């Protein structure tokens, strides 16, 4: 027989769900327009100081996504993270790849990134083009996320557009993280097609994930991949790697040997510079634009010019595991009818330098990651936990700051009031001017 507490909980579940739904709708009504109006009012700043404009935009974008985070957090849908320590990647150029099960994957990843310092202001999402026509579409356009078109007929063109977008928007804006779902769609929609493809090509048949598509990842790695990656054709001018610098710094030499070594290195650099000049290849900081990582990252002087920071440092593989294999979805996050639960996120962090760049090897590498996900999720659904022996860090609940949520809401509500008064003032001024012009005509 159900307890009195359980009965009370069931009675209040529906009014609570109604309240949450209304609140989320209202939240969208005053938050999204506020973001758009601020970005419109700050357009003159974009002409004067574009970097400052996009820094402000990044902060507002973060605060906007913090509102989405609050939806899942207040419903009791917690996140538990485990696996590799991802702290080194937080302030570095990082490609995030994750399995895709439902419409809740994105808001839950937003909740995860909201708790990580500096990630959301400098993130770029790669999403299906259909999301351009949602209420967040205009926000994503201003933030310069990328909308990719699905289907074979659009694939080549979309990948070329992605490369251009990375060069024109991602690198100049100094974005850090890129979020990509390599499966290209939800598990329930792609599972059957994926299994047929696997059987046809003698690949393992997957049940908990689908065979990933390598196109978008290959385009990203091709443009901003590490110059130290394996299977990389050696350039005519050697790459100055961090490892080489570390080795030189740790080798003990006498003062005389050190002077000789420095002179030798200087002679080699001058020789390489002369070769580059003979080939009409400029490698100075002025000659290499920040918008094209591939054009300078193989240069010996790229490290000296600080341009190596425009290349990918890490690839973060995130495995999302829902309790009992039953994913949440966006409507559930909105109304909160499902009982509170914990969604697990398992991390694997790879140096970009350790990931192959050529198409065949990269495809094999990505397939292996999803084969690992298949085994891990099979274990997770059987036992309720990811294998702890593969985890560097213990499972920990991602903590959200409720006070910060409140302050952000106060900002958006206050901004909405200010913008409303501004619009009224403009309307009144227009009416006065109209009457004045009529009276003088």
C-alpha positions as CSV (number, residue, x, y, z in Angstrom):
1,X,0.0,0.0,0.0
2,X,1.5,3.4,-1.0
3,X,2.6,5.7,1.9
4,X,1.0,9.0,2.6
5,X,4.2,10.8,1.4
6,X,4.0,8.9,-1.9
7,X,0.3,9.8,-2.3
8,X,1.0,13.5,-1.6
9,X,3.9,13.4,-4.1
10,X,1.6,12.0,-6.8
11,X,-1.1,14.6,-6.1
12,X,1.3,17.5,-6.5
13,X,3.1,16.0,-9.5
14,X,0.6,17.4,-12.0
15,X,0.3,20.9,-10.7
16,X,4.0,21.0,-10.4
17,X,4.4,19.9,-14.0
18,X,2.0,22.6,-15.1
19,X,3.8,25.2,-13.2
20,X,7.2,24.1,-14.6
21,X,5.9,24.1,-18.2
22,X,4.4,27.6,-17.8
23,X,7.7,28.8,-16.2
24,X,9.9,27.4,-19.0
25,X,7.7,29.0,-21.7
26,X,7.8,32.4,-19.9
27,X,11.5,31.9,-19.3
28,X,12.1,31.5,-23.0
29,X,9.9,34.6,-23.7
30,X,12.0,37.0,-21.6
31,X,15.4,35.4,-21.9
32,X,15.9,34.8,-25.6
33,X,14.6,38.3,-26.7
34,X,16.7,39.9,-24.0
35,X,19.8,38.3,-25.4
36,X,18.9,39.3,-29.0
37,X,18.1,42.9,-28.0
38,X,21.4,43.3,-26.1
39,X,23.3,42.0,-29.1
40,X,21.5,44.4,-31.4
41,X,22.1,47.4,-29.1
42,X,25.8,46.5,-28.9
43,X,26.3,46.3,-32.7
44,X,28.2,49.6,-32.8
45,X,30.7,48.1,-30.4
46,X,31.2,45.3,-32.9
47,X,32.3,47.8,-35.5
48,X,34.7,49.5,-33.0
49,X,36.1,46.4,-31.1
50,X,34.8,43.1,-32.4
51,X,36.8,41.1,-29.8
52,X,35.1,42.9,-27.0
53,X,31.7,42.4,-28.6
54,X,32.1,38.7,-28.8
55,X,33.4,38.5,-25.2
56,X,30.2,40.1,-24.0
57,X,28.2,37.9,-26.3
58,X,29.9,34.8,-24.8
59,X,29.0,35.8,-21.3
60,X,25.3,36.4,-22.3
61,X,25.3,33.1,-24.2
62,X,26.6,31.4,-21.1
63,X,23.9,33.0,-18.9
64,X,21.3,32.0,-21.4
65,X,22.4,28.3,-21.3
66,X,22.5,28.5,-17.5
67,X,18.7,29.0,-17.6
68,X,18.4,25.7,-19.6
69,X,20.7,24.1,-17.0
70,X,18.3,25.2,-14.3
71,X,15.4,23.3,-15.9
72,X,17.0,19.9,-15.5
73,X,18.7,20.8,-12.1
74,X,15.4,21.9,-10.4
75,X,13.7,18.7,-11.7
76,X,16.2,16.5,-9.9
77,X,17.9,15.2,-13.0
78,X,21.5,15.2,-11.7
79,X,24.7,14.4,-13.6
80,X,27.4,12.1,-12.4
81,X,30.8,12.4,-14.0
82,X,33.7,9.9,-13.9
83,X,36.6,8.7,-16.0
84,X,39.6,10.8,-17.0
85,X,40.4,14.1,-15.5
86,X,39.3,16.8,-18.0
87,X,40.7,19.8,-16.2
88,X,43.7,20.2,-18.6
89,X,41.3,20.6,-21.5
90,X,39.0,23.2,-20.0
91,X,41.0,26.2,-21.4
92,X,42.3,24.5,-24.5
93,X,41.0,23.9,-28.0
94,X,39.0,20.6,-27.5
95,X,36.7,18.6,-29.7
96,X,33.9,16.9,-27.7
97,X,32.4,13.7,-29.3
98,X,29.4,12.1,-27.6
99,X,26.9,9.4,-28.2
100,X,23.4,10.7,-29.1
101,X,20.3,9.1,-27.7
102,X,17.6,11.8,-27.3
103,X,16.7,15.5,-27.2
104,X,17.9,15.6,-23.6
105,X,21.6,15.1,-24.6
106,X,22.2,18.7,-25.5
107,X,20.6,20.3,-22.4
108,X,22.4,17.9,-20.1
109,X,25.7,18.7,-21.8
110,X,24.8,22.3,-21.3
111,X,24.4,21.6,-17.6
112,X,27.7,19.8,-17.5
113,X,29.5,22.7,-19.3
114,X,27.8,25.3,-17.1
115,X,29.6,23.9,-14.1
116,X,33.0,24.1,-15.9
117,X,34.7,27.5,-15.8
118,X,35.0,29.3,-19.1
119,X,33.6,26.6,-21.3
120,X,30.2,27.9,-22.4
121,X,31.3,31.4,-23.5
122,X,33.8,29.9,-25.8
123,X,32.0,26.9,-27.2
124,X,30.8,26.0,-30.7
125,X,28.0,23.6,-31.2
126,X,27.6,21.6,-34.4
127,X,23.9,20.7,-34.8
128,X,21.4,19.6,-37.4
129,X,20.1,22.4,-39.7
130,X,16.5,21.9,-38.4
131,X,17.5,23.5,-35.1
132,X,18.1,26.8,-36.9
133,X,14.3,27.2,-37.0
134,X,13.8,26.7,-33.2
135,X,13.6,29.5,-30.6
136,X,17.4,29.1,-30.0
137,X,18.1,29.3,-33.7
138,X,18.7,33.1,-33.8
139,X,20.9,32.8,-30.7
140,X,23.0,30.1,-32.3
141,X,23.4,32.2,-35.4
142,X,24.7,35.2,-33.5
143,X,27.0,32.9,-31.4
144,X,28.2,31.5,-34.7
145,X,27.4,27.8,-34.1
146,X,27.3,25.6,-37.2
147,X,24.2,24.0,-38.7
148,X,25.0,20.9,-40.7
149,X,22.7,19.5,-43.4
150,X,22.0,15.8,-43.2
151,X,21.6,13.5,-46.2
152,X,24.1,12.2,-48.8
153,X,23.2,14.9,-51.3
154,X,24.2,17.7,-48.8
155,X,27.2,15.9,-47.2
156,X,30.1,17.2,-49.3
157,X,28.9,20.7,-49.4
158,X,28.2,20.8,-45.7
159,X,31.7,19.6,-44.9
160,X,33.2,22.3,-47.1
161,X,31.0,24.9,-45.4
162,X,32.2,23.5,-42.0
163,X,35.8,24.0,-42.9
164,X,35.1,27.5,-44.0
165,X,33.2,28.2,-40.8
166,X,36.1,27.0,-38.7
167,X,38.4,29.4,-40.5
168,X,36.1,32.4,-40.6
169,X,34.3,32.1,-37.2
170,X,35.7,29.5,-34.8
171,X,39.4,30.5,-35.0
172,X,39.0,34.3,-35.2
173,X,36.5,34.3,-32.3
174,X,39.1,32.3,-30.3
175,X,36.5,29.6,-29.4
176,X,37.7,26.6,-27.4
177,X,35.4,23.7,-27.4
178,X,33.5,22.1,-30.3
179,X,30.6,19.7,-29.6
180,X,29.9,17.0,-32.2
181,X,27.6,14.0,-32.2
182,X,29.3,11.7,-34.8
183,X,26.3,9.4,-35.0
184,X,24.5,12.1,-36.9
185,X,21.1,11.4,-35.3
186,X,19.3,9.8,-32.3
187,X,19.9,6.2,-31.5
188,X,16.3,5.1,-32.0
189,X,16.2,6.7,-35.5
190,X,19.5,5.4,-36.8
191,X,19.8,2.0,-35.0
192,X,18.2,-0.1,-37.7
193,X,20.1,1.6,-40.6
194,X,23.4,1.3,-38.6
195,X,22.9,-2.4,-38.0
196,X,22.2,-3.0,-41.7
197,X,25.4,-1.0,-42.6
198,X,27.4,-3.0,-40.1
199,X,26.3,-6.4,-41.4
200,X,26.9,-5.3,-45.0
201,X,30.5,-4.1,-44.2
202,X,31.4,-6.9,-41.8
203,X,31.5,-4.6,-38.8
204,X,30.3,-5.4,-35.2
205,X,26.5,-5.0,-34.9
206,X,25.9,-2.3,-32.3
207,X,22.8,-2.0,-30.0
208,X,23.6,0.8,-27.6
209,X,25.2,3.2,-30.1
210,X,25.3,3.4,-33.9
211,X,28.2,3.4,-36.4
212,X,29.6,6.9,-36.3
213,X,30.0,9.2,-39.4
214,X,33.6,10.4,-39.7
215,X,33.0,13.3,-42.2
216,X,32.5,16.2,-39.8
217,X,35.3,15.1,-37.4
218,X,37.6,14.6,-40.4
219,X,36.9,18.1,-41.6
220,X,37.6,19.5,-38.1
221,X,40.9,17.6,-37.7
222,X,41.9,18.5,-41.2
223,X,41.6,22.2,-40.5
224,X,42.7,22.5,-36.8
225,X,44.2,19.1,-36.1
226,X,47.5,18.9,-34.2
227,X,50.6,19.0,-36.4
228,X,52.0,16.2,-34.3
229,X,49.4,13.7,-35.2
230,X,50.5,10.3,-36.5
231,X,50.1,9.5,-40.2
232,X,50.9,13.1,-40.9
233,X,53.1,13.7,-43.9
234,X,56.3,15.3,-42.7
235,X,56.6,18.9,-43.8
236,X,59.7,20.4,-45.4
237,X,60.1,22.7,-42.4
238,X,60.3,20.7,-39.1
239,X,57.7,21.2,-36.4
240,X,58.7,22.7,-33.1
241,X,56.8,20.6,-30.6
242,X,56.3,21.0,-27.0
243,X,58.0,17.7,-26.3
244,X,61.1,18.9,-28.2
245,X,61.2,22.0,-26.1
246,X,60.8,20.1,-22.9
247,X,63.6,17.7,-23.9
248,X,66.0,20.6,-24.7
249,X,65.2,22.2,-21.4
250,X,65.9,19.1,-19.4
251,X,69.2,18.1,-21.0
252,X,72.1,19.1,-18.8
253,X,74.8,20.9,-20.8
254,X,77.9,23.0,-19.9
255,X,77.8,26.7,-20.5
256,X,80.1,26.3,-23.5
257,X,78.0,23.5,-24.9
258,X,74.8,25.5,-24.4
259,X,76.2,28.5,-26.3
260,X,77.3,26.2,-29.1
261,X,73.9,24.6,-29.2
262,X,72.1,27.9,-29.3
263,X,74.4,29.1,-32.2
264,X,73.7,25.9,-34.1
265,X,70.0,26.2,-33.6
266,X,70.1,29.8,-34.7
267,X,72.0,28.9,-37.8
268,X,69.5,26.1,-38.6
269,X,66.6,28.5,-38.1
270,X,68.2,31.1,-40.4
271,X,68.8,28.4,-43.0
272,X,65.2,27.3,-42.8
273,X,64.0,30.9,-43.0
274,X,66.1,31.4,-46.2
275,X,64.6,28.2,-47.7
276,X,61.1,29.5,-46.9
277,X,61.9,32.9,-48.4
278,X,63.3,31.2,-51.6
279,X,60.0,29.4,-51.9
280,X,58.1,32.7,-51.4
281,X,56.6,31.3,-48.2
282,X,56.2,34.0,-45.5
283,X,56.2,32.6,-41.9
284,X,56.1,35.8,-39.9
285,X,53.2,36.6,-37.6
286,X,52.0,39.2,-40.0
287,X,52.1,36.8,-43.0
288,X,50.1,34.1,-41.3
289,X,46.4,34.9,-40.7
290,X,44.8,33.5,-37.6
291,X,41.9,32.3,-39.7
292,X,43.8,29.5,-41.3
293,X,45.4,27.1,-38.9
294,X,46.6,24.6,-41.6
295,X,48.6,27.3,-43.4
296,X,50.9,27.9,-40.6
297,X,50.8,25.0,-38.1
298,X,53.5,23.0,-39.9
299,X,56.0,26.0,-39.8
300,X,59.0,25.8,-37.5
301,X,58.2,29.3,-36.4
302,X,54.6,28.7,-35.6
303,X,55.5,28.0,-32.0
304,X,57.5,31.2,-31.8
305,X,54.6,33.2,-33.2
306,X,52.2,31.7,-30.7
307,X,50.1,30.3,-33.5
308,X,50.1,26.7,-32.3
309,X,47.3,27.8,-29.9
310,X,45.0,27.9,-32.9
311,X,45.2,24.1,-33.3
312,X,43.3,21.3,-31.6
313,X,44.9,20.2,-28.3
314,X,42.4,17.5,-27.0
315,X,39.6,15.2,-28.1
316,X,37.2,14.5,-25.3
317,X,35.1,11.4,-25.7
318,X,31.9,11.5,-23.6
319,X,29.8,8.4,-23.1
320,X,26.3,9.3,-21.8
321,X,24.5,6.6,-19.9
322,X,20.8,7.0,-18.8
323,X,19.4,4.9,-15.9
324,X,18.0,1.6,-17.1
325,X,18.7,2.6,-20.7
326,X,15.7,4.9,-20.8
327,X,16.8,8.4,-22.0
328,X,15.3,11.5,-20.7
329,X,13.9,13.9,-23.4
330,X,13.3,17.6,-23.6
331,X,9.6,17.6,-22.7
332,X,10.4,15.5,-19.6
333,X,13.1,18.0,-18.6
334,X,10.5,20.8,-19.0
335,X,7.6,19.3,-17.1
336,X,9.7,17.1,-14.7
337,X,7.1,14.3,-14.5
338,X,9.7,11.6,-14.4
339,X,11.1,10.8,-11.0
340,X,14.5,12.3,-10.1
341,X,17.4,10.3,-11.5
342,X,21.1,10.4,-12.3
343,X,22.6,10.4,-15.7
344,X,26.2,9.2,-15.9
345,X,28.9,10.8,-18.1
346,X,32.1,8.8,-18.7
347,X,35.2,10.7,-20.0
348,X,38.1,9.6,-22.2
349,X,40.5,12.4,-22.9
350,X,43.0,12.1,-25.8
351,X,45.7,14.4,-26.9
352,X,45.0,15.5,-30.5
353,X,48.6,14.7,-31.3
354,X,47.8,11.0,-30.6
355,X,44.9,10.9,-33.0
356,X,45.5,10.0,-36.7
357,X,44.7,12.5,-39.4
358,X,44.4,10.5,-42.5
359,X,40.9,9.5,-43.4
360,X,41.2,5.7,-43.1
361,X,43.1,5.7,-39.8
362,X,40.8,8.4,-38.3
363,X,37.7,6.3,-39.3
364,X,39.2,3.2,-37.6
365,X,40.0,5.3,-34.5
366,X,36.5,6.7,-34.3
367,X,34.9,3.3,-34.8
368,X,37.0,1.9,-32.0
369,X,35.8,4.6,-29.6
370,X,32.2,3.7,-30.4
371,X,32.9,-0.1,-30.0
372,X,34.2,0.8,-26.5
373,X,31.0,2.8,-25.8
374,X,29.0,-0.2,-26.8
375,X,30.7,-2.4,-24.3
376,X,30.7,0.2,-21.6
377,X,27.0,0.9,-22.0
378,X,26.2,-2.8,-22.0
379,X,28.0,-3.0,-18.7
380,X,26.2,0.1,-17.4
381,X,22.8,-1.1,-18.3
382,X,23.5,-4.5,-16.7
383,X,25.0,-3.2,-13.4
384,X,23.9,0.4,-13.2
385,X,27.4,1.8,-13.2
386,X,30.3,2.2,-15.6
387,X,33.4,0.0,-15.0
388,X,35.3,1.8,-12.2
389,X,38.6,0.1,-13.1
390,X,38.8,2.3,-16.2
391,X,38.1,5.5,-14.3
392,X,40.8,7.8,-13.1
393,X,38.4,9.9,-11.0
394,X,35.7,8.6,-8.7
395,X,32.0,9.2,-9.6
396,X,31.0,12.7,-8.5
397,X,27.7,14.6,-8.9
398,X,28.1,17.8,-10.9
399,X,27.2,20.6,-8.6
400,X,25.2,23.6,-9.8
401,X,25.1,27.1,-8.1
402,X,21.4,27.9,-7.3
403,X,22.3,31.4,-6.1
404,X,24.0,32.1,-9.5
405,X,20.8,30.9,-11.2
406,X,18.8,33.4,-9.2
407,X,21.2,36.3,-10.0
408,X,21.1,35.5,-13.7
409,X,17.3,35.4,-13.7
410,X,17.3,38.8,-12.0
411,X,19.6,40.1,-14.8
412,X,17.3,38.9,-17.5
413,X,14.1,40.1,-15.8
414,X,15.6,43.5,-15.2
415,X,16.9,43.7,-18.7
416,X,13.5,42.8,-20.0
417,X,11.9,45.7,-18.0
418,X,14.6,48.1,-19.3
419,X,14.1,47.0,-22.9
420,X,10.3,47.3,-22.5
421,X,10.6,50.8,-21.2
422,X,13.0,51.7,-24.1
423,X,10.6,50.3,-26.7
424,X,7.7,52.3,-25.1
425,X,9.8,55.5,-25.2
426,X,10.6,55.0,-28.8
427,X,7.0,54.4,-29.6
428,X,6.0,57.6,-27.8
429,X,8.7,59.6,-29.5
430,X,7.6,58.3,-32.9
431,X,4.0,59.3,-32.1
432,X,5.0,62.8,-31.0
433,X,7.1,63.2,-34.2
434,X,4.3,62.0,-36.3
435,X,1.8,64.5,-34.8
436,X,4.4,67.3,-35.1
437,X,5.0,66.5,-38.8
438,X,1.2,66.4,-39.4
439,X,0.7,69.8,-37.7
440,X,3.4,71.4,-39.9
441,X,2.2,69.9,-43.2
